Amino acid sequence: MDTSIFFKIANNFAVLGWQLLLIVPKWKYTIPFILSAIISFLAVSYTFIIIKALPFIKPDVFSSLATIRNLFQNDTALLAGWVHYLAFDLFVGVYIVREAEKYKIHRLIVTLLLPLIFYLGLLDM
């Protein structure tokens, strides 16, 4: 599949997950659906993309910033990194919603925090 088409598909799946977390976080199917369908889809996709990208990955690829920059000039490797980012950040969003409910954190705070995680990846820093 073309990387630009799959990029759009992966983004749409991730956005659906974030929308569910924002709109219906307490619905009994929200978190199970995100974990079992959306994140699983992204994780399996990531695996297949990495396999496709293996010819471009050299043993020393993570030895310097320059070699990583060079790796991400390849669209397949870049897509793999992006899909990994989407899956991880959505998993963090699920974790935050679960913990917020557990510790009785007001929904408004969580609603303000989730877009920051989605757009800025604050917890990845």
Secondary structure, DSSP 8 states (H G I E B T S, - for coil): --HHHHHHHHHHHHHHHHHHHHH-TTSTTHHHHIIIIIIHHHHHHHHHHHHHHGGG--TTTTSSHHHHHHHTTSHHHHHHHHHHHHHHHHHHHHHHHHHHHHTT--HHHHHHHHHHHHHH-GGG-
